[in-house]
Amino acid sequence: MTPRPFPTAPSGGNAARPRALPSQPLSLFLLALSFLLTAMLLLPHAATARKTAPASIPPAANATDSSPASTGAPLRVFILDQPPWSYLHEGQPYGAAVDVARAALHRLGRTAEFVVTPFNRGISLVRQGKLDAALAVYRTPEREQFLHYTTVPLYGEDVILMVHPDDRHLADDTSGTSRDAVLYGEKPVALALGYNYGPTLDAIIARQGLIRTSSYYSLQEGVQAVLRREAAAVPGTEPTLRALLHRLAPGSAPMLLRPPYDYVSVYMAFAPTEANALLAADFDATLGRMRASGEYARILAKADRILHAHQGQ
């Protein structure tokens, strides 16, 4: 394709005359003046930007335990009021599981702050990352979706039913007949909200209408319901039920219905971060060595002596 020629100006007296251009020195002067005025206008903005620029960038709100901003920070651990494993005395955390966890974390160069909350609230806070870990939690497939469980259990115990201290005749039967008569009876069984009681009882509880139940915020409230005769029985583990009964009704002998339903293990469970997955593995290795060396057994024995001293006050 051939380029089109530029049109030529028409000839004749009516043709427009071209306007004269300024001389070259005047053009250079005007150009320099324009640059100078622009620079003067921009200088105040540059100075303001320098004054308001932050000295440093703050750490991200979602910094993990492995980030420099939070390395060495105490782990915030949710615990239940569940003696002898975890409880508060004069506002301070005590218990065998508390002491074991504290010792294992100390070996890993970490410290912990223990917070007592109702179960459902504590699990929710750990899931949201507002707390770092949960102490002594039963493992379920649902919770494994959002918690990093340890593999070595903190402890394991039998799950049994406790009835009113005056129901001595029921405790004499160890065949399970009296136990099941209470479980499937007219009076409700006191359950702590969010708790799991092992595969056998969990399956029975999950069947709507199979047994009568009443729910409470804590295991202690369930024991109180039994003492008031509002509930027929409360499920739990023997050391915890004994300790709570001693707290609420000193001198009363617990009436425990056997055989147990299940043997359950409980674990440390961490919030779902990559750093916590590594911490859970390190915690496992440390707890395993503590069990092998006898340190675990010594911690439990000392915690038991402390609990008895607290109960004697």
KOLMIKE-897323 format. One record per residue: residue number from 1; residue in one letter; z, y, x of N, C-alpha, C in turn. Coordinates in pm, whole numbers, plus 50000, padded with zeros to 5 digits. Atoms other than C-alpha are relative to their C-alpha. Layout:
BEGIN
ATOM	NUM	A	Z	Y	X	Z	Y	X	Z	Y	X
...
***
This chain:
BEGIN
ATOM	1	M	50000	49882	50086	50000	50000	50000	50000	50123	50089
ATOM	2	T	50008	49878	49919	49899	50343	50139	50096	50103	49949
ATOM	3	P	49903	49899	50043	50159	50617	50136	49929	50116	49937
ATOM	4	R	50056	49883	50067	50098	50909	49903	50021	50123	50089
ATOM	5	P	49983	49879	49919	50027	51239	50084	50088	50101	49929
ATOM	6	F	49921	49893	50060	50272	51524	50028	49907	50101	49937
ATOM	7	P	50089	49900	50062	50124	51782	49790	49997	50127	50083
ATOM	8	T	50017	49874	49926	49989	52095	49947	50023	50116	49908
ATOM	9	A	49976	49880	50080	50084	52439	49833	49869	50058	49953
ATOM	10	P	50125	49943	50051	49821	52602	49612	49970	50130	50071
ATOM	11	S	50042	49877	49932	49620	52884	49764	49990	50113	49901
ATOM	12	G	50016	49885	50088	49596	53232	49620	50118	50093	50011
ATOM	13	G	49897	49901	49988	49803	53544	49580	50126	49966	49926
ATOM	14	N	49880	50035	50078	50045	53387	49326	50083	49890	50064
ATOM	15	A	49923	50109	49936	50168	53121	49564	50134	50053	50047
ATOM	16	A	49865	49960	49959	50546	53134	49629	50009	49999	50151
ATOM	17	R	49983	49992	49856	50634	53247	49974	50125	49923	50042
ATOM	18	P	49880	50072	49953	50876	53025	50172	50108	50098	50041
ATOM	19	R	49887	49916	49968	51233	53168	50208	50033	49987	50147
ATOM	20	A	49969	50001	49856	51331	53263	50558	50133	49931	50025
ATOM	21	L	49879	50070	49962	51597	53038	50717	50080	50084	50096
ATOM	22	P	49919	49924	49906	51891	53184	50905	49970	49954	50142
ATOM	23	S	50023	50032	49858	51869	53194	51276	50094	49889	50045
ATOM	24	Q	49921	50115	49951	52009	52900	51479	50142	50039	50041
ATOM	25	P	49861	49965	49966	52317	53084	51625	50086	50020	49877
ATOM	26	L	49921	49979	50121	52427	53190	51276	50033	49868	49931
ATOM	27	S	49974	50132	50061	52394	52830	51146	50113	49927	50071
ATOM	28	L	49893	50067	49925	52615	52693	51422	50135	50063	49972
ATOM	29	F	49874	49930	50026	52880	52959	51355	50057	49959	49864
ATOM	30	L	49954	50037	50133	52894	52878	50984	50050	49856	49994
ATOM	31	L	49957	50140	49996	52921	52504	51054	50136	49985	50065
ATOM	32	A	49870	50006	49931	53213	52553	51297	50110	50056	49912
ATOM	33	L	49901	49941	50089	53392	52777	51048	50039	49903	49888
ATOM	34	S	49972	50098	50106	53361	52508	50778	50094	49891	50049
ATOM	35	F	49911	50103	49943	53520	52242	51005	50142	50052	50020
ATOM	36	L	49869	49941	49974	53807	52477	51096	50081	50013	49872
ATOM	37	L	49930	49984	50127	53893	52554	50733	50044	49864	49943
ATOM	38	T	49964	50134	50048	53889	52183	50641	50121	49945	50073
ATOM	39	A	49887	50049	49919	54127	52095	50926	50129	50069	49962
ATOM	40	M	49880	49926	50037	54370	52370	50825	50055	49953	49865
ATOM	41	L	49955	50049	50130	54382	52236	50469	50064	49862	50008
ATOM	42	L	49949	50138	49989	54452	51877	50578	50128	49990	50078
ATOM	43	L	49882	50011	49913	54728	51953	50831	50131	49986	49922
ATOM	44	P	49872	50017	50073	55016	52000	50574	50016	49863	49941
ATOM	45	H	49990	50134	50058	54932	51668	50404	50033	49897	50104
ATOM	46	A	49971	50097	49893	54937	51481	50733	50146	50009	50041
ATOM	47	A	49859	49985	49961	55277	51630	50821	50091	49940	49897
ATOM	48	T	49918	50057	50107	55417	51536	50480	49998	49848	50005
ATOM	49	A	50011	50146	49994	55289	51179	50515	50086	49945	50112
ATOM	50	R	49920	50048	49889	55458	51147	50853	50148	50005	49967
ATOM	51	K	49860	49986	50032	55790	51267	50712	50047	49895	49899
ATOM	52	T	49959	50091	50107	55790	51035	50408	49973	49854	50032
ATOM	53	A	50027	50140	49966	55668	50718	50581	50129	49928	50031
ATOM	54	P	49876	50073	49972	55947	50449	50587	50008	49960	50145
ATOM	55	A	49980	50037	49860	56098	50373	50922	49972	49853	50022
ATOM	56	S	50026	50143	49987	56073	49998	50855	49974	49943	49862
ATOM	57	I	50031	50065	50126	55950	49763	50585	50117	49911	49961
ATOM	58	P	49886	50083	50039	56236	49604	50384	49959	49856	49987
ATOM	59	P	50034	50142	50013	56257	49223	50374	49959	49967	49859
ATOM	60	A	50047	50042	50132	56086	49045	50090	50115	49953	49915
ATOM	61	A	49892	50038	50090	56296	48982	49783	50017	49850	49994
ATOM	62	N	49992	50147	50007	56216	48610	49797	50015	49937	50137
ATOM	63	A	49980	50057	49867	56319	48561	50161	50081	49873	49989
ATOM	64	T	49933	50129	50005	56429	48204	50221	50109	49995	50105
ATOM	65	D	49890	50016	49904	56725	48072	50421	49950	49999	50143
ATOM	66	S	50051	50010	49864	56497	48027	50721	49948	50133	50052
ATOM	67	S	50052	49873	49956	56387	48392	50732	50104	50072	50084
ATOM	68	P	49904	49929	49917	56547	48620	50992	50098	50082	49919
ATOM	69	A	49913	49914	50079	56689	48836	50713	50119	49924	49944
ATOM	70	S	49892	50074	50064	56907	48553	50580	50054	49886	50083
ATOM	71	T	49952	50108	49915	56966	48317	50870	50150	50014	50020
ATOM	72	G	49856	49998	49981	57333	48224	50885	50077	50051	49880
ATOM	73	A	49931	49954	50119	57412	48367	50540	50069	49882	49932
ATOM	74	P	49931	50111	50068	57668	48159	50346	49916	49945	49886
ATOM	75	L	50064	50063	50115	57521	47910	50102	50089	50017	49878
ATOM	76	R	49924	49985	50124	57627	47982	49745	49987	49869	49922
ATOM	77	V	50001	50135	50054	57725	47645	49600	50078	49997	49869
ATOM	78	F	49935	50012	50131	57806	47579	49235	50080	49870	49995
ATOM	79	I	49914	50117	50015	58097	47343	49167	50058	49998	49859
ATOM	80	L	49934	50017	50128	58264	47207	48857	50151	49992	50020
ATOM	81	D	49855	50025	49999	58633	47204	48772	50019	49851	49973
ATOM	82	Q	50004	50145	50011	58650	46833	48841	50087	49937	50109
ATOM	83	P	49913	50060	49897	58956	46730	49043	49993	49848	49992
ATOM	84	P	49959	49953	49867	59007	46555	49279	49884	50047	50087
ATOM	85	W	50118	49973	49917	58651	46633	49393	49974	50148	50019
ATOM	86	S	50020	49856	49988	58629	47005	49321	50084	50071	49893
ATOM	87	Y	49918	49924	50094	58864	47257	49161	50047	50127	50070
ATOM	88	L	49942	49878	49945	59023	47599	49209	50152	49992	49992
ATOM	89	H	49854	49987	50000	59386	47651	49307	50033	50138	50054
ATOM	90	E	49970	49861	49965	59512	48009	49310	49875	50074	50046
ATOM	91	G	50125	49930	49974	59152	48123	49312	49918	49948	50117
ATOM	92	Q	50070	50053	49883	59049	47916	49617	49944	49861	49970
ATOM	93	P	50060	50131	50027	58813	47613	49614	50066	49890	50083
ATOM	94	Y	49944	50118	49934	58963	47275	49696	49930	49876	49946
ATOM	95	G	50051	50127	50048	58874	46910	49654	49932	49921	50109
ATOM	96	A	50056	50088	49899	58746	46612	49846	49852	50028	50023
ATOM	97	A	50143	49973	49984	58376	46685	49778	49977	50137	50064
ATOM	98	V	50009	49867	49939	58427	47053	49866	50023	49990	50151
ATOM	99	D	49967	50011	49858	58586	46957	50199	49893	49923	50077
ATOM	100	V	50107	50076	49934	58316	46701	50280	49878	50088	50020
ATOM	101	A	50116	49913	49990	58037	46947	50205	50023	50111	50103
ATOM	102	R	49969	49893	49905	58209	47222	50401	49992	49950	50144
ATOM	103	A	50001	50057	49864	58253	46995	50705	49857	49969	50045
ATOM	104	A	50138	50032	49964	57890	46875	50696	49920	50127	50029
ATOM	105	L	50073	49875	49979	57755	47228	50663	50047	50069	50128
ATOM	106	H	49948	49941	49876	57983	47346	50945	49932	49937	50121
ATOM	107	R	50070	50067	49890	57824	47086	51172	49857	50049	50014
ATOM	108	L	50137	49949	49998	57487	47233	51079	49995	50150	50026
ATOM	109	G	49996	49857	49971	57601	47584	51165	49995	50087	49877
ATOM	110	R	50005	49923	50124	57627	47694	50801	50139	50007	49937
ATOM	111	T	49877	49986	50078	57909	47817	50579	49962	50000	49852
ATOM	112	A	50028	50008	50144	57944	47800	50201	50101	50083	49922
ATOM	113	E	49915	49936	50099	58082	48005	49915	49989	49918	49872
ATOM	114	F	50000	50089	50116	58184	47788	49619	50031	50080	49874
ATOM	115	V	49990	49927	50125	58143	47918	49264	50017	49900	49886
ATOM	116	V	49976	50087	50115	58290	47746	48956	49932	50059	49878
ATOM	117	T	50065	49959	50124	58070	47767	48646	49987	49878	49909
ATOM	118	P	50036	50113	50086	58000	47553	48339	49872	49933	50051
ATOM	119	F	50106	50079	49938	57750	47280	48421	49860	50057	49974
ATOM	120	N	50136	49956	50032	57441	47402	48236	49967	50133	50066
ATOM	121	R	50024	49871	49937	57478	47757	48367	49980	49983	50151
ATOM	122	G	50013	50020	49856	57528	47636	48724	49866	49941	50039
ATOM	123	I	50130	50061	49971	57220	47414	48719	49887	50101	49980
ATOM	124	S	50102	49898	50025	57015	47699	48569	49993	50101	50114
ATOM	125	L	49998	49902	49890	57125	47940	48844	49940	49941	50128
ATOM	126	V	50059	50064	49881	57033	47688	49116	49850	49988	49982
ATOM	127	R	50144	50015	50025	56697	47624	48955	49926	50132	50019
ATOM	128	Q	50062	49868	49986	56626	47999	48949	50012	50055	50142
ATOM	129	G	49981	49951	49864	56731	48035	49313	50109	50104	50013
ATOM	130	K	49891	49903	49994	57025	48261	49225	50124	49939	50066
ATOM	131	L	49903	50075	49919	57256	47994	49371	49921	49904	50088
ATOM	132	D	50074	50078	49901	57161	47780	49670	50012	49849	49981
ATOM	133	A	49980	50145	50009	57302	47438	49582	50101	49968	49891
ATOM	134	A	49904	50053	50096	57498	47227	49336	50073	49885	50068
ATOM	135	L	49918	50103	49937	57783	47006	49451	50031	49889	49900
ATOM	136	A	49962	50117	50079	57832	46655	49314	49925	49993	49868
ATOM	137	V	50085	50006	50118	57539	46623	49073	49938	49861	49989
ATOM	138	Y	50062	50129	50028	57417	46301	48913	49848	50015	50006
ATOM	139	R	50145	49993	49984	57053	46226	48992	49929	49953	49873
ATOM	140	T	50085	50039	50113	56803	46222	48704	49856	50035	50034
ATOM	141	P	50141	49967	49973	56421	46218	48708	49965	50144	49963
ATOM	142	E	50030	49862	50041	56415	46552	48523	50048	50099	50106
ATOM	143	R	49946	49905	49901	56638	46727	48777	49930	49987	50134
ATOM	144	E	50071	50017	49873	56444	46581	49068	49873	50084	50005
ATOM	145	Q	50119	49916	50003	56153	46799	48955	50028	50140	50057
ATOM	146	F	49970	49864	49956	56338	47117	49054	50120	50010	50094
ATOM	147	L	49890	49999	49904	56618	47015	49294	49965	49912	50120
ATOM	148	H	50011	50084	49881	56618	46883	49651	50131	49923	50016
ATOM	149	Y	49880	50084	49991	56869	46598	49632	50017	49945	50142
ATOM	150	T	49974	50078	49881	57037	46445	49931	49984	49852	49964
ATOM	151	T	50013	50144	50021	57000	46070	49975	50134	49928	50015
ATOM	152	V	49866	50056	49980	57350	45988	50102	50093	50060	49895
ATOM	153	P	49916	49943	50105	57591	46024	49807	50129	50060	50056
ATOM	154	L	49870	49944	49966	57899	46241	49827	50111	49902	49963
ATOM	155	Y	49905	50105	50042	58089	45975	49633	49939	49926	49882
ATOM	156	G	50043	50077	50117	58046	45715	49360	50120	49942	49929
ATOM	157	E	49886	50048	50078	58271	45599	49077	49954	49933	49872
ATOM	158	D	50025	50062	50130	58292	45395	48757	50019	50103	49888
ATOM	159	V	49988	49916	50120	58239	45571	48423	50071	49919	49892
ATOM	160	I	49919	50071	50099	58503	45475	48166	50036	50097	49887
ATOM	161	L	49949	49918	50110	58654	45601	47839	50150	50016	50013
ATOM	162	M	49856	49976	50008	58998	45760	47814	50036	50040	49858
ATOM	163	V	49953	49969	50134	59184	45770	47484	50136	50069	50010
ATOM	164	H	49871	49930	50004	59509	45938	47376	50108	49917	50069
ATOM	165	P	49895	50076	49930	59815	45843	47586	50083	49908	49910
ATOM	166	D	49922	50085	50091	59981	45695	47276	49924	49875	49956
ATOM	167	D	50079	50115	50043	59696	45445	47220	50008	49887	50104
ATOM	168	R	49980	50101	49896	59844	45189	47457	49941	49865	49961
ATOM	169	H	50050	50131	50044	59738	44893	47247	49851	49983	50031
ATOM	170	L	50143	50009	49970	59371	44978	47311	49975	49968	50147
ATOM	171	A	50021	50019	49856	59410	44980	47688	50032	49858	50044
ATOM	172	D	49967	50137	49961	59547	44624	47689	49880	49907	49995
ATOM	173	D	50119	50083	50015	59209	44483	47591	49898	50038	50108
ATOM	174	T	50097	49974	49892	58972	44452	47890	49865	49932	49973
ATOM	175	S	50125	50070	50032	58695	44260	47711	49888	50097	49961
ATOM	176	G	50099	49904	50047	58520	44576	47592	49998	50014	49850
ATOM	177	T	50001	49994	50147	58588	44507	47222	50065	50129	49950
ATOM	178	S	49932	49878	50042	58840	44790	47181	49924	50124	50047
ATOM	179	R	50078	49888	49946	58634	45019	47401	49883	50034	49909
ATOM	180	D	50119	49976	50083	58323	44975	47186	50039	50037	49858
ATOM	181	A	49954	49960	50134	58523	45003	46863	50028	50149	49996
ATOM	182	V	49975	49856	49991	58629	45349	46976	49867	50075	50011
ATOM	183	L	50127	49932	49976	58279	45444	47095	49918	50013	49873
ATOM	184	Y	50083	50000	50121	58109	45350	46767	50081	50031	49874
ATOM	185	G	49912	49975	50113	58399	45454	46545	49971	50129	49926
ATOM	186	E	50019	49884	50087	58443	45732	46291	50028	50132	50071
ATOM	187	K	49967	49876	49930	58596	45987	46529	49899	50026	50111
ATOM	188	P	50100	49970	49897	58367	46169	46773	50052	49974	50141
ATOM	189	V	49972	50009	49856	58353	46117	47148	49974	50138	50059
ATOM	190	A	50011	49866	49943	58409	46438	47346	49909	49998	50123
ATOM	191	L	50096	49992	49890	58115	46523	47575	50000	50140	50059
ATOM	192	A	50015	49871	49932	58084	46800	47834	49852	50036	50002
ATOM	193	L	50139	49956	50009	57765	47002	47789	49928	49984	50133
ATOM	194	G	50083	50015	49881	57494	46905	48037	50034	49879	50084
ATOM	195	Y	49958	50113	49917	57684	46607	48180	49913	49878	49975
ATOM	196	N	50057	50134	50013	57529	46268	48245	50107	49899	50036
ATOM	197	Y	49893	50099	49986	57737	45953	48229	49949	49864	50045
ATOM	198	G	50057	50126	49957	57511	45686	48376	49902	49948	49897
ATOM	199	P	50109	50044	50088	57219	45495	48225	50045	49941	49868
ATOM	200	T	49958	50065	50124	57416	45296	47967	50045	50101	49896
ATOM	201	L	49951	49901	50096	57607	45579	47801	49895	50106	49968
ATOM	202	D	50103	49900	50026	57320	45825	47842	49900	49951	49895
ATOM	203	A	50095	50055	50098	57090	45594	47647	50062	49995	49861
ATOM	204	I	49931	50006	50130	57350	45549	47371	50011	50140	49941
ATOM	205	I	49984	49861	50047	57414	45924	47348	49867	50057	49955
ATOM	206	A	50132	49945	50031	57040	45999	47339	49949	49953	49863
ATOM	207	R	50043	50051	50131	56994	45787	47023	50071	50079	49890
ATOM	208	Q	49942	49916	50103	57050	46036	46742	50067	49915	49892
ATOM	209	G	49929	50066	50108	57315	45918	46495	50063	49867	50036
ATOM	210	L	49943	50129	49964	57415	45608	46691	50152	50009	50015
ATOM	211	I	49856	49976	49991	57757	45747	46779	50027	50146	49962
ATOM	212	R	49959	49863	50030	57948	46058	46673	50046	50067	50130
ATOM	213	T	49960	49927	49879	57988	46321	46945	50038	50143	49964
ATOM	214	S	49970	49857	50006	58137	46667	46988	49988	50055	50142
ATOM	215	S	50032	49945	49867	58038	46897	47275	50097	50111	50038
ATOM	216	Y	49907	49900	49945	58257	47113	47500	49941	50053	50130
ATOM	217	Y	50054	49937	49880	58190	47348	47789	50044	49931	50128
ATOM	218	S	49949	50063	49878	58396	47145	48036	50065	49868	49966
ATOM	219	L	49931	50127	50019	58549	46805	48087	50144	50022	49960
ATOM	220	Q	49861	49972	50037	58895	46959	48063	50012	50028	49850
ATOM	221	E	49997	49975	50143	58815	47085	47713	49986	49870	49921
ATOM	222	G	50011	50129	50064	58711	46732	47622	50132	49924	50001
ATOM	223	V	49869	50065	49993	59047	46596	47742	50097	50067	49902
ATOM	224	Q	49915	49929	50094	59224	46865	47539	49970	49957	49856
ATOM	225	A	50037	50045	50135	59029	46754	47230	50061	49864	49969
ATOM	226	V	49938	50131	50019	59157	46399	47280	50150	50015	49979
ATOM	227	L	49855	49980	50015	59515	46520	47321	50034	50059	49863
ATOM	228	R	49979	49943	50134	59480	46717	46993	49956	49905	49889
ATOM	229	R	50048	50100	50094	59337	46406	46826	49874	50046	49927
ATOM	230	E	50126	49959	50058	59015	46591	46750	49887	49907	50039
ATOM	231	A	50099	50096	49952	58818	46332	46947	50071	49869	50030
ATOM	232	A	49940	50131	49978	58874	45961	46983	50014	49969	50148
ATOM	233	A	50002	50034	49858	58790	45942	47354	49915	50100	50075
ATOM	234	V	50081	49917	49913	58637	46124	47647	49952	49914	50116
ATOM	235	P	50048	50078	49885	58411	45958	47908	50012	50081	50128
ATOM	236	G	49991	49937	49869	58449	46030	48278	50033	49896	50105
ATOM	237	T	49959	50091	49894	58560	45881	48607	50152	50001	50011
ATOM	238	E	49855	50016	50006	58914	45754	48654	50077	50107	50077
ATOM	239	P	49921	49898	49929	59038	45993	48929	49997	50136	49932
ATOM	240	T	50011	49869	50065	58909	46300	48744	50076	50002	49868
ATOM	241	L	49927	50004	50126	59046	46194	48406	50151	49999	50024
ATOM	242	R	49857	50002	49966	59384	46118	48565	50049	50139	50041
ATOM	243	A	49960	49869	49950	59395	46455	48742	50005	50104	49887
ATOM	244	L	50001	49904	50109	59301	46652	48430	50113	49973	49901
ATOM	245	L	49889	50032	50090	59554	46467	48214	50132	50046	50062
ATOM	246	H	49879	49955	49933	59824	46540	48473	50015	50151	49990
ATOM	247	R	49996	49855	50010	59730	46908	48463	50041	50045	49859
ATOM	248	L	49978	49957	50138	59740	46927	48082	50125	49942	49938
ATOM	249	A	49883	50067	50059	60018	46682	48000	50074	49924	50109
ATOM	250	P	49929	50064	49887	60233	46614	48310	50094	49890	49951
ATOM	251	G	49915	50112	50036	60408	46279	48295	49935	49901	49905
ATOM	252	S	50070	50092	50092	60161	46124	48047	49918	49900	50081
ATOM	253	A	50078	50105	49934	60004	45794	48149	49863	49992	49934
ATOM	254	P	50135	50008	50059	59624	45779	48102	49973	49861	49943
ATOM	255	M	50041	50125	50062	59494	45512	47867	49849	49986	50020
ATOM	256	L	50139	50017	49959	59166	45396	48023	49947	49868	49946
ATOM	257	L	50057	50118	50064	58942	45151	47836	49897	49936	50091
ATOM	258	R	50090	50074	49912	58767	44887	48043	49931	49888	49922
ATOM	259	P	50060	49974	49869	58530	44747	48153	49923	50133	50003
ATOM	260	P	50077	49876	49989	58345	45053	48286	49858	49980	49949
ATOM	261	Y	50139	50007	50047	58001	45136	48152	49902	49991	50117
ATOM	262	D	50092	49997	49886	57830	45215	48481	50074	50050	50124
ATOM	263	Y	49958	49941	49874	57890	45291	48847	49896	50106	50035
ATOM	264	V	50095	49892	49973	57735	45629	48927	50030	50064	50136
ATOM	265	S	49988	49925	49875	57672	45811	49255	49961	50144	49974
ATOM	266	V	50031	49857	50015	57668	46189	49284	49965	50057	50137
ATOM	267	Y	50062	49951	49878	57492	46403	49542	50012	50151	50011
ATOM	268	M	50024	49858	49980	57449	46745	49692	49854	50024	49960
ATOM	269	A	50136	49968	50042	57141	46912	49540	49973	50147	50029
ATOM	270	F	50031	49865	49955	56971	47221	49682	49889	50061	49916
ATOM	271	A	50105	49926	50071	56752	47488	49524	49864	49968	50061
ATOM	272	P	50132	50046	49958	56377	47421	49548	49928	50096	50094
ATOM	273	T	50074	49926	49897	56267	47590	49873	49969	49904	50115
ATOM	274	E	50035	50084	49886	56101	47444	50183	50115	49992	50099
ATOM	275	A	49887	50000	49907	56397	47549	50397	50110	49908	49951
ATOM	276	N	49895	50086	50054	56636	47367	50162	49961	49852	50006
ATOM	277	A	50042	50140	49983	56426	47049	50179	50037	49950	50139
ATOM	278	L	49961	50036	49864	56484	47046	50555	50152	49992	50011
ATOM	279	L	49854	50000	49995	56851	47133	50504	50057	49874	49935
ATOM	280	A	49954	50123	50066	56894	46839	50264	49987	49880	50092
ATOM	281	A	50018	50111	49905	56753	46601	50526	50103	50006	50111
ATOM	282	D	49899	49986	49895	56985	46740	50793	50139	49968	49947
ATOM	283	F	49871	50030	50063	57279	46718	50552	50019	49849	49988
ATOM	284	D	49994	50146	50010	57198	46350	50492	50040	49937	50133
ATOM	285	A	49972	50058	49868	57196	46269	50863	50143	50028	50042
ATOM	286	T	49864	49963	49962	57523	46454	50917	50103	49923	49918
ATOM	287	L	49905	50072	50085	57700	46296	50619	50002	49852	50036
ATOM	288	G	50002	50140	49957	57586	45951	50731	50083	49978	50125
ATOM	289	R	49919	50013	49878	57738	46007	51075	50149	50018	49970
ATOM	290	M	49860	49980	50037	58059	46133	50916	50059	49875	49935
ATOM	291	R	49953	50125	50060	58087	45817	50709	50019	49892	50105
ATOM	292	A	49993	50105	49898	58020	45596	51012	50118	50022	50096
ATOM	293	S	49896	49970	49901	58274	45773	51235	50141	49993	49942
ATOM	294	G	49868	49999	50063	58559	45761	50982	50046	50139	49961
ATOM	295	E	49961	49863	50036	58568	46141	50944	49999	50019	49849
ATOM	296	Y	50009	49989	50146	58462	46111	50580	50128	49948	49934
ATOM	297	A	49879	50059	50058	58757	45883	50499	50122	50087	50029
ATOM	298	R	49886	49913	49966	58999	46115	50680	50001	50126	49914
ATOM	299	I	50008	49881	50084	58875	46415	50483	50048	49968	49858
ATOM	300	L	49957	50038	50135	58925	46229	50153	50151	49980	49993
ATOM	301	A	49855	50023	49999	59278	46124	50250	50076	50133	50004
ATOM	302	K	49935	49870	49992	59372	46480	50344	49987	50076	49869
ATOM	303	A	50021	49932	50128	59221	46619	50022	50090	49943	49892
ATOM	304	D	49911	50063	50098	59425	46369	49821	50143	50049	50018
ATOM	305	R	49865	49948	49975	59747	46486	49988	50013	50144	49950
ATOM	306	I	49999	49860	50045	59658	46849	49914	50005	50006	49848
ATOM	307	L	49998	50002	50146	59587	46768	49548	50139	49967	49948
ATOM	308	H	49865	50037	50044	59925	46597	49509	50099	50113	50023
ATOM	309	A	49914	49886	49975	60093	46898	49666	49979	50108	49894
ATOM	310	H	50029	49902	50103	59916	47127	49420	50054	49955	49865
ATOM	311	Q	49950	50050	50127	60010	46904	49129	50152	50008	49990
ATOM	312	G	49855	49994	49998	60374	46912	49236	50055	50137	49979
ATOM	313	Q	49953	49861	50015	60391	47290	49210	50019	50036	49853
***
